[in-house]
Amino acid sequence: MNLNSKHNIYFIGIGGIGMSALARFFAVNGKNVAGFDRVRSEITNSLEKLGIEIHTDDSVDMIPAECKNSKETLVVFTPAIPETHKELSYFNSNGFAVLKRSEVLGLITKDTFCLAVAGTHGKTTTSTILGHILKESGVYATSFLGGVSENYNSNLILGGDEISVVEADEYDRSFLRLSPNIACVTSMDADHLDIYGEANALQDSFKEFADKVSDTMIVCKGLPLQGLTYAVNAQADYYADNIKIKKGTYIFDVMTPTEIITNVEFNLPGKHNVLNAVAALAMANNFGVSLQDIAKALLTFKGVQRRFSYKIKTNDLVLIDDYAHHPTEINAVYESVKEMYPTKKNIAIFQPHLFSRTKDFADDFAKSLSQFDGLILLDIYPAREKPIEGITSKWLFDKINMKSKKLSSKEGLIDTIKQEDAAIIVMMGAGDIGELVISVQKELLGEN
C-alpha cells in the first residue's frame, strides 16, 4: 500500500501508547487524523491539542464525514479492539483499507534504516534511550516509542524519513512485520501466553525476528540467540563494569569490542536500567555514533514516564509510578527500591493486568509481591479479556505469603493508603492505575 494515497487516517484505539505515536506522526506530516478510544486520558488530550478529533462512543455516526471516503481513508486498529466493534465492522464491510498498527509501522519503516528494540522487558526504556542518543548526537532519526519520554514529553521523537527507531512488540507477533537493520533483544521471558500458548512458541517468534535482521543483531548475554552480546558485571562484547552509585547517579565503565570508555554517568535507578543503557549504547555505537557522544547523551537522559517515575520525592515520603505488570518487572522495581531506600519501609500497590497473565504467572506474582514490606492489591484490569472463572484478585491475594496485605477497590484506594505508614509507596501495573496515580499524588500532597 502507498500511504501517500491516503489523506485521512482513522484510528480505532487512538489512545494506546503505540497507536498515539503513529497518530502524532501522521498529524505532523499533514494527514487528516481522527479516531476513537473508549476513555479519555492525558494521551487523548494531548492529541486533541494537535487538532485531532477524538470521540469515546462506538458509533458509526461519530466518524467524521471525510473519513467515510473509502478511497482516501486508511483505518488503523489495535488487536485489543474486539471484532464486534461497530466502527471496525463498518470499515471492514465497506471496502476500506484496514490495517493493524504493526502493519502500518512496518510500511512506514520499510524504506528506512531501522533500529528495532525487542524483548519482553526493557524494550521501552532501551528504545527511548536509543532515540535520545541519536537525537543528541545529531542523527536525524524518527523514533516510535512505547512510552512517553521525559526529555521530549512525547512518545514520538520526530526526525527524517531515512532512519527509524522502533519498539518491536512481540504481542500478536507484531515485530515480524518490521524490517530491522540493527536490532536488539533485551529479554525472552514467558509472557503473552494468551497469544502464544506456551513459552517455546514465544521463543520461536523471537528467533524468527532475529532472522529478519539484515545487519547487526545484539542480544542480552545468556539469551539463546546469535549476535553481539551485552551485559552488566559480566564479560560480553559490550559490558558495564566498575559500577558505583554517587548521590543517586550510576557511574560505570563500558568495555566494547574495540574501545573502553570510563566514568559514564546515568541517572536512572536500578541496575536493570544500566543494562538497558548498555544495550542502547551498543546499538548506537554499531550505527556509528562515538562513545563520547553516547556518554554525553546518557548523562542528559531523564527517563520514561511510568518507569520508576517519581511523583513525590521528599525526605519523608516517596511516591513512585511504574508500568511493571510481569513478575520479572516487579522484581526489578523492588530491587531498585531497596537499592535506593534500604532502610525505609515500603508498600506496593499493584493492579494485575489481564486474567490470563494473572492465571499463568500467579505463583511468580505471589513471590515477587511478597518481597515488599506491605501490599495493597487492586482488582484485575481486564483490558481486552473477558473474566476467567475463579481467577480474581482475591484468588491471587490468598497465594501471597506476607503479613501486611490488603485488598482494595479503586474507589477506596486513597482511604486504604491513608491507613499505612510506609515512607515509600510504589504503584505498579499496566492498566488504568496510571490514571489513579494522579489522584493519589494530589491527595498525598494535600492538593485535593
KETORBA-349432 format. One record per residue (C-alpha): z, y, x; residue in one letter; residue number from 1. Coordinates in nm, 3 decimals, m for minus. Example, Ala and Ser with C-alpha at 12.3 -4.5 7.8 and 13.67 -1.06 7.14 Angstrom:
! residues 2
{{0.780,m0.450,1.230},"a",1}
{{0.714,m0.106,1.367},"s",2}
***
This chain:
! residues 448
{{0.000,0.000,0.000},"m",1}
{{m0.079,0.355,0.111},"n",2}
{{0.231,0.564,0.048},"l",3}
{{0.023,0.882,0.078},"n",4}
{{m0.145,0.795,m0.254},"s",5}
{{0.185,0.820,m0.442},"k",6}
{{0.304,1.168,m0.533},"h",7}
{{0.609,1.056,m0.735},"n",8}
{{0.881,0.826,m0.603},"i",9}
{{1.126,0.697,m0.864},"y",10}
{{1.444,0.520,m0.751},"f",11}
{{1.643,0.274,m0.963},"i",12}
{{1.986,0.272,m0.795},"g",13}
{{1.929,0.600,m0.613},"i",14}
{{2.300,0.644,m0.529},"g",15}
{{2.310,0.345,m0.295},"g",16}
{{2.355,0.428,0.071},"i",17}
{{2.021,0.278,0.181},"g",18}
{{1.833,0.398,m0.126},"m",19}
{{1.957,0.755,m0.090},"s",20}
{{1.837,0.771,0.273},"a",21}
{{1.486,0.684,0.153},"l",22}
{{1.515,0.938,m0.131},"a",23}
{{1.607,1.211,0.120},"r",24}
{{1.317,1.108,0.344},"f",25}
{{1.060,1.134,0.067},"f",26}
{{1.206,1.457,m0.071},"a",27}
{{1.191,1.641,0.260},"v",28}
{{0.838,1.510,0.312},"n",29}
{{0.709,1.676,m0.003},"g",30}
{{0.722,1.394,m0.259},"k",31}
{{0.848,1.447,m0.613},"n",32}
{{1.163,1.231,m0.620},"v",33}
{{1.377,1.133,m0.919},"a",34}
{{1.595,0.841,m1.013},"g",35}
{{1.866,0.654,m1.198},"f",36}
{{2.213,0.548,m1.095},"d",37}
{{2.486,0.426,m1.324},"r",38}
{{2.754,0.653,m1.175},"v",39}
{{2.762,0.998,m1.024},"r",40}
{{2.903,1.028,m0.673},"s",41}
{{2.910,1.256,m0.373},"e",42}
{{2.580,1.098,m0.271},"i",43}
{{2.405,1.172,m0.600},"t",44}
{{2.549,1.525,m0.599},"n",45}
{{2.405,1.585,m0.253},"s",46}
{{2.065,1.451,m0.363},"l",47}
{{2.062,1.681,m0.665},"e",48}
{{2.115,1.975,m0.430},"k",49}
{{1.779,1.880,m0.276},"l",50}
{{1.621,1.923,m0.619},"g",51}
{{1.614,1.552,m0.705},"i",52}
{{1.654,1.484,m1.078},"e",53}
{{1.908,1.205,m1.144},"i",54}
{{2.042,1.056,m1.467},"h",55}
{{2.302,0.787,m1.544},"t",56}
{{2.172,0.637,m1.870},"d",57}
{{1.949,0.330,m1.852},"d",58}
{{1.691,0.482,m2.081},"s",59}
{{1.312,0.496,m2.056},"v",60}
{{1.327,0.829,m2.240},"d",61}
{{1.521,0.977,m1.946},"m",62}
{{1.246,0.902,m1.695},"i",63}
{{1.069,1.232,m1.609},"p",64}
{{0.724,1.258,m1.767},"a",65}
{{0.541,1.289,m1.434},"e",66}
{{0.698,0.960,m1.317},"c",67}
{{0.538,0.777,m1.610},"k",68}
{{0.198,0.813,m1.445},"n",69}
{{0.144,0.464,m1.305},"s",70}
{{m0.130,0.564,m1.058},"k",71}
{{0.075,0.837,m0.888},"e",72}
{{0.422,0.681,m0.902},"t",73}
{{0.595,0.434,m0.674},"l",74}
{{0.910,0.272,m0.813},"v",75}
{{1.177,0.163,m0.565},"v",76}
{{1.466,m0.059,m0.672},"f",77}
{{1.763,m0.228,m0.513},"t",78}
{{1.825,m0.603,m0.559},"p",79}
{{2.161,m0.512,m0.711},"a",80}
{{1.976,m0.398,m1.025},"i",81}
{{1.958,m0.676,m1.290},"p",82}
{{1.620,m0.789,m1.420},"e",83}
{{1.733,m0.688,m1.770},"t",84}
{{1.749,m0.320,m1.669},"h",85}
{{1.544,m0.132,m1.930},"k",86}
{{1.379,0.110,m1.690},"e",87}
{{1.290,m0.162,m1.439},"l",88}
{{1.144,m0.374,m1.722},"s",89}
{{0.936,m0.075,m1.840},"y",90}
{{0.786,m0.017,m1.497},"f",91}
{{0.721,m0.390,m1.439},"n",92}
{{0.547,m0.419,m1.776},"s",93}
{{0.322,m0.116,m1.742},"n",94}
{{0.131,m0.165,m1.419},"g",95}
{{0.345,0.041,m1.182},"f",96}
{{0.381,m0.029,m0.813},"a",97}
{{0.739,m0.161,m0.795},"v",98}
{{0.889,m0.240,m0.455},"l",99}
{{1.229,m0.332,m0.316},"k",100}
{{1.398,m0.083,m0.086},"r",101}
{{1.338,m0.313,0.210},"s",102}
{{0.965,m0.332,0.137},"e",103}
{{0.938,0.047,0.135},"v",104}
{{1.137,0.077,0.456},"l",105}
{{0.902,m0.179,0.610},"g",106}
{{0.599,0.026,0.504},"l",107}
{{0.744,0.348,0.645},"i",108}
{{0.835,0.196,0.980},"t",109}
{{0.548,m0.049,1.038},"k",110}
{{0.337,0.206,1.227},"d",111}
{{0.635,0.342,1.426},"t",112}
{{0.807,0.223,1.740},"f",113}
{{1.101,0.066,1.558},"c",114}
{{1.453,0.017,1.692},"l",115}
{{1.640,m0.209,1.450},"a",116}
{{2.010,m0.298,1.442},"v",117}
{{2.108,m0.618,1.259},"a",118}
{{2.438,m0.802,1.218},"g",119}
{{2.694,m0.893,0.953},"t",120}
{{2.936,m0.638,1.106},"h",121}
{{2.886,m0.333,1.322},"g",122}
{{2.526,m0.251,1.236},"k",123}
{{2.601,0.076,1.056},"t",124}
{{2.812,0.222,1.335},"t",125}
{{2.578,0.093,1.607},"t",126}
{{2.263,0.230,1.442},"s",127}
{{2.433,0.565,1.379},"t",128}
{{2.543,0.587,1.744},"i",129}
{{2.188,0.498,1.849},"l",130}
{{2.035,0.761,1.620},"g",131}
{{2.274,1.021,1.762},"h",132}
{{2.196,0.924,2.122},"i",133}
{{1.822,0.961,2.064},"l",134}
{{1.865,1.292,1.882},"k",135}
{{2.090,1.437,2.154},"e",136}
{{1.855,1.310,2.426},"s",137}
{{1.552,1.486,2.281},"g",138}
{{1.384,1.177,2.136},"v",139}
{{1.212,1.276,1.810},"y",140}
{{1.310,0.973,1.602},"a",141}
{{1.382,0.937,1.231},"t",142}
{{1.693,0.726,1.167},"s",143}
{{1.758,0.549,0.836},"f",144}
{{2.131,0.473,0.831},"l",145}
{{2.361,0.258,0.620},"g",146}
{{2.641,0.514,0.632},"g",147}
{{2.692,0.889,0.638},"v",148}
{{2.703,1.024,0.992},"s",149}
{{2.991,1.264,1.055},"e",150}
{{2.773,1.456,1.301},"n",151}
{{2.495,1.524,1.051},"y",152}
{{2.675,1.473,0.717},"n",153}
{{2.380,1.257,0.614},"s",154}
{{2.250,0.901,0.617},"n",155}
{{1.915,1.028,0.743},"l",156}
{{1.855,1.183,1.085},"i",157}
{{1.516,1.342,1.041},"l",158}
{{1.265,1.331,1.324},"g",159}
{{0.898,1.247,1.363},"g",160}
{{0.684,0.963,1.231},"d",161}
{{0.629,0.779,1.561},"e",162}
{{0.980,0.642,1.634},"i",163}
{{1.228,0.498,1.383},"s",164}
{{1.584,0.370,1.393},"v",165}
{{1.674,0.138,1.107},"v",166}
{{1.975,m0.059,0.996},"e",167}
{{1.831,m0.406,0.947},"a",168}
{{2.012,m0.552,0.645},"d",169}
{{2.045,m0.930,0.618},"e",170}
{{2.128,m0.914,0.245},"y",171}
{{1.843,m1.064,0.042},"d",172}
{{1.669,m1.131,0.379},"r",173}
{{1.560,m0.766,0.372},"s",174}
{{1.536,m0.737,0.751},"f",175}
{{1.249,m0.985,0.761},"l",176}
{{1.023,m0.712,0.620},"r",177}
{{1.066,m0.499,0.933},"l",178}
{{0.850,m0.495,1.246},"s",179}
{{1.102,m0.419,1.523},"p",180}
{{1.002,m0.339,1.880},"n",181}
{{1.356,m0.326,2.017},"i",182}
{{1.631,m0.495,1.817},"a",183}
{{1.996,m0.581,1.842},"c",184}
{{2.208,m0.840,1.663},"v",185}
{{2.578,m0.749,1.664},"t",186}
{{2.723,m1.050,1.479},"s",187}
{{2.628,m1.350,1.266},"m",188}
{{2.946,m1.435,1.075},"d",189}
{{2.903,m1.613,0.745},"a",190}
{{2.851,m1.366,0.459},"d",191}
{{2.629,m1.318,0.152},"h",192}
{{2.664,m1.687,0.069},"l",193}
{{2.567,m1.597,m0.288},"d",194}
{{2.219,m1.542,m0.140},"i",195}
{{2.208,m1.791,0.148},"y",196}
{{2.414,m2.078,0.005},"g",197}
{{2.553,m2.179,0.346},"e",198}
{{2.619,m2.029,0.689},"a",199}
{{2.337,m2.226,0.856},"n",200}
{{2.079,m2.063,0.631},"a",201}
{{2.212,m1.720,0.728},"l",202}
{{2.186,m1.808,1.097},"q",203}
{{1.830,m1.933,1.048},"d",204}
{{1.743,m1.599,0.891},"s",205}
{{1.876,m1.412,1.195},"f",206}
{{1.668,m1.638,1.423},"k",207}
{{1.362,m1.559,1.213},"e",208}
{{1.442,m1.188,1.250},"f",209}
{{1.474,m1.228,1.629},"a",210}
{{1.131,m1.393,1.639},"d",211}
{{0.980,m1.078,1.486},"k",212}
{{1.094,m0.857,1.777},"v",213}
{{0.793,m0.761,1.989},"s",214}
{{0.953,m0.609,2.300},"d",215}
{{1.325,m0.649,2.372},"t",216}
{{1.597,m0.847,2.196},"m",217}
{{1.961,m0.752,2.264},"i",218}
{{2.244,m0.974,2.139},"v",219}
{{2.621,m0.971,2.147},"c",220}
{{2.730,m1.224,2.408},"k",221}
{{2.808,m1.562,2.254},"g",222}
{{2.556,m1.549,1.970},"l",223}
{{2.301,m1.834,1.953},"p",224}
{{2.001,m1.610,2.017},"l",225}
{{1.791,m1.543,2.326},"q",226}
{{1.784,m1.195,2.476},"g",227}
{{1.969,m0.944,2.689},"l",228}
{{2.343,m0.972,2.625},"t",229}
{{2.619,m0.713,2.588},"y",230}
{{2.997,m0.746,2.586},"a",231}
{{3.334,m0.582,2.644},"v",232}
{{3.561,m0.708,2.924},"n",233}
{{3.325,m0.999,2.994},"a",234}
{{3.022,m1.018,3.217},"q",235}
{{2.687,m0.971,3.044},"a",236}
{{2.362,m0.785,3.105},"d",237}
{{2.536,m0.476,2.967},"y",238}
{{2.915,m0.468,2.956},"y",239}
{{3.208,m0.228,2.939},"a",240}
{{3.486,m0.274,3.192},"d",241}
{{3.796,m0.092,3.319},"n",242}
{{3.876,0.025,2.966},"i",243}
{{4.157,0.280,2.933},"k",244}
{{4.290,0.492,2.647},"i",245}
{{4.385,0.854,2.715},"k",246}
{{4.503,1.073,2.425},"k",247}
{{4.310,0.862,2.173},"g",248}
{{3.989,0.856,2.377},"t",249}
{{3.843,0.543,2.534},"y",250}
{{3.734,0.580,2.894},"i",251}
{{3.534,0.295,3.045},"f",252}
{{3.262,0.195,3.291},"d",253}
{{2.937,0.030,3.186},"v",254}
{{2.751,m0.218,3.402},"m",255}
{{2.378,m0.260,3.335},"t",256}
{{2.120,m0.487,3.499},"p",257}
{{2.026,m0.207,3.741},"t",258}
{{2.298,0.062,3.734},"e",259}
{{2.667,0.136,3.684},"i",260}
{{2.794,0.443,3.501},"i",261}
{{3.163,0.527,3.530},"t",262}
{{3.413,0.711,3.311},"n",263}
{{3.215,0.705,2.987},"v",264}
{{3.421,0.873,2.713},"e",265}
{{3.414,0.764,2.350},"f",266}
{{3.637,0.887,2.068},"n",267}
{{3.619,0.615,1.801},"l",268}
{{3.928,0.393,1.774},"p",269}
{{3.910,0.017,1.823},"g",270}
{{3.758,m0.198,2.094},"k",271}
{{3.503,m0.322,1.841},"h",272}
{{3.366,0.032,1.843},"n",273}
{{3.343,0.026,2.223},"v",274}
{{3.136,m0.289,2.174},"l",275}
{{2.915,m0.103,1.923},"n",276}
{{2.875,0.182,2.171},"a",277}
{{2.763,m0.060,2.444},"v",278}
{{2.507,m0.212,2.206},"a",279}
{{2.363,0.132,2.125},"a",280}
{{2.366,0.220,2.495},"l",281}
{{2.170,m0.096,2.579},"a",282}
{{1.908,m0.021,2.313},"m",283}
{{1.867,0.344,2.415},"a",284}
{{1.854,0.253,2.784},"n",285}
{{1.584,m0.007,2.719},"n",286}
{{1.390,0.256,2.526},"f",287}
{{1.404,0.475,2.835},"g",288}
{{1.699,0.711,2.790},"v",289}
{{1.901,0.770,3.107},"s",290}
{{2.261,0.651,3.127},"l",291}
{{2.371,1.009,3.198},"q",292}
{{2.211,1.138,2.876},"d",293}
{{2.359,0.846,2.683},"i",294}
{{2.709,0.922,2.814},"a",295}
{{2.677,1.288,2.709},"k",296}
{{2.579,1.180,2.357},"a",297}
{{2.861,0.925,2.326},"l",298}
{{3.115,1.197,2.407},"l",299}
{{2.999,1.405,2.109},"t",300}
{{2.969,1.120,1.858},"f",301}
{{3.205,1.183,1.565},"k",302}
{{3.172,0.859,1.374},"g",303}
{{3.057,0.735,1.035},"v",304}
{{3.218,0.819,0.705},"q",305}
{{3.429,0.532,0.568},"r",306}
{{3.450,0.367,0.911},"r",307}
{{3.813,0.424,1.016},"f",308}
{{3.780,0.777,0.877},"s",309}
{{4.094,0.987,0.893},"y",310}
{{4.163,1.158,0.559},"k",311}
{{4.514,1.268,0.661},"i",312}
{{4.633,1.274,1.021},"k",313}
{{4.976,1.425,1.081},"t",314}
{{5.280,1.316,1.279},"n",315}
{{5.445,1.182,0.963},"d",316}
{{5.154,1.048,0.758},"l",317}
{{4.812,0.899,0.829},"v",318}
{{4.557,0.804,0.561},"l",319}
{{4.257,0.602,0.681},"i",320}
{{3.947,0.515,0.478},"d",321}
{{3.736,0.215,0.582},"d",322}
{{3.445,0.018,0.437},"y",323}
{{3.588,m0.317,0.556},"a",324}
{{3.511,m0.588,0.298},"h",325}
{{3.497,m0.906,0.509},"h",326}
{{3.792,m1.076,0.684},"p",327}
{{3.645,m1.010,1.029},"t",328}
{{3.616,m0.639,0.949},"e",329}
{{3.973,m0.629,0.816},"i",330}
{{4.092,m0.788,1.140},"n",331}
{{3.913,m0.516,1.337},"a",332}
{{4.077,m0.243,1.129},"v",333}
{{4.420,m0.400,1.173},"y",334}
{{4.375,m0.426,1.549},"e",335}
{{4.273,m0.059,1.563},"s",336}
{{4.579,0.044,1.360},"v",337}
{{4.816,m0.149,1.586},"k",338}
{{4.646,m0.013,1.896},"e",339}
{{4.673,0.349,1.778},"m",340}
{{5.010,0.324,1.598},"y",341}
{{5.200,0.027,1.745},"p",342}
{{5.548,0.128,1.622},"t",343}
{{5.474,0.281,1.282},"k",344}
{{5.495,0.097,0.950},"k",345}
{{5.156,0.038,0.788},"n",346}
{{5.028,m0.065,0.447},"i",347}
{{4.683,m0.185,0.344},"a",348}
{{4.524,m0.105,0.010},"i",349}
{{4.237,m0.345,m0.045},"f",350}
{{3.973,m0.374,m0.316},"q",351}
{{3.794,m0.711,m0.290},"p",352}
{{3.415,m0.680,m0.321},"h",353}
{{3.228,m0.948,m0.520},"l",354}
{{3.373,m1.253,m0.692},"f",355}
{{3.158,m1.483,m0.478},"s",356}
{{3.272,m1.332,m0.147},"r",357}
{{3.636,m1.348,m0.261},"t",358}
{{3.591,m1.716,m0.351},"k",359}
{{3.403,m1.807,m0.031},"d",360}
{{3.650,m1.641,0.209},"f",361}
{{3.978,m1.647,0.016},"a",362}
{{4.184,m1.816,0.288},"d",363}
{{4.041,m1.587,0.556},"d",364}
{{4.113,m1.282,0.341},"f",365}
{{4.470,m1.402,0.290},"a",366}
{{4.519,m1.444,0.665},"k",367}
{{4.367,m1.109,0.764},"s",368}
{{4.551,m0.907,0.498},"l",369}
{{4.887,m1.069,0.572},"s",370}
{{4.887,m0.908,0.919},"q",371}
{{4.973,m0.569,0.770},"f",372}
{{5.333,m0.467,0.703},"d",373}
{{5.255,m0.420,0.335},"g",374}
{{4.970,m0.472,0.089},"l",375}
{{4.854,m0.324,m0.241},"i",376}
{{4.573,m0.537,m0.388},"l",377}
{{4.331,m0.394,m0.646},"l",378}
{{4.108,m0.579,m0.892},"d",379}
{{3.786,m0.734,m0.761},"i",380}
{{3.492,m0.493,m0.765},"y",381}
{{3.208,m0.691,m0.931},"p",382}
{{2.909,m0.486,m0.810},"a",383}
{{2.605,m0.694,m0.906},"r",384}
{{2.801,m1.003,m1.019},"e",385}
{{2.946,m1.148,m1.334},"k",386}
{{3.303,m1.288,m1.318},"p",387}
{{3.361,m1.638,m1.184},"i",388}
{{3.619,m1.833,m1.383},"e",389}
{{3.953,m1.846,m1.203},"g",390}
{{3.852,m1.603,m0.925},"i",391}
{{4.072,m1.298,m0.968},"t",392}
{{4.281,m1.065,m0.754},"s",393}
{{4.591,m1.249,m0.877},"k",394}
{{4.441,m1.577,m0.750},"w",395}
{{4.385,m1.420,m0.407},"l",396}
{{4.723,m1.245,m0.419},"f",397}
{{4.905,m1.578,m0.457},"d",398}
{{4.741,m1.705,m0.138},"k",399}
{{4.870,m1.415,0.075},"i",400}
{{5.187,m1.501,0.262},"n",401}
{{5.382,m1.178,0.309},"m",402}
{{5.699,m1.025,0.168},"k",403}
{{5.577,m0.678,0.078},"s",404}
{{5.277,m0.718,m0.151},"k",405}
{{5.187,m0.572,m0.488},"k",406}
{{4.904,m0.589,m0.739},"l",407}
{{4.785,m0.259,m0.882},"s",408}
{{4.523,m0.122,m1.116},"s",409}
{{4.311,0.169,m1.000},"k",410}
{{4.479,0.387,m1.262},"e",411}
{{4.827,0.300,m1.135},"g",412}
{{4.746,0.316,m0.765},"l",413}
{{4.890,0.659,m0.688},"i",414}
{{5.221,0.575,m0.854},"d",415}
{{5.234,0.247,m0.660},"t",416}
{{5.166,0.428,m0.331},"i",417}
{{5.447,0.673,m0.401},"k",418}
{{5.693,0.384,m0.409},"q",419}
{{5.605,0.294,m0.047},"e",420}
{{5.744,0.440,0.275},"d",421}
{{5.469,0.345,0.520},"a",422}
{{5.353,0.615,0.763},"a",423}
{{5.008,0.458,0.800},"i",424}
{{4.807,0.396,0.482},"i",425}
{{4.473,0.215,0.515},"v",426}
{{4.235,0.196,0.217},"m",427}
{{3.963,m0.068,0.254},"m",428}
{{3.672,m0.202,0.052},"g",429}
{{3.302,m0.163,m0.026},"a",430}
{{3.336,m0.087,m0.397},"g",431}
{{3.444,0.236,m0.564},"d",432}
{{3.766,0.256,m0.360},"i",433}
{{3.581,0.518,m0.156},"g",434}
{{3.599,0.745,m0.460},"e",435}
{{3.968,0.663,m0.511},"l",436}
{{4.046,0.778,m0.157},"v",437}
{{3.966,1.136,m0.254},"i",438}
{{4.227,1.149,m0.533},"s",439}
{{4.486,0.969,m0.316},"v",440}
{{4.427,1.219,m0.037},"q",441}
{{4.472,1.515,m0.272},"k",442}
{{4.789,1.367,m0.424},"e",443}
{{4.950,1.296,m0.086},"l",444}
{{4.863,1.646,0.032},"l",445}
{{5.006,1.796,m0.288},"g",446}
{{4.669,1.940,m0.393},"e",447}
{{4.658,1.791,m0.745},"n",448}
***
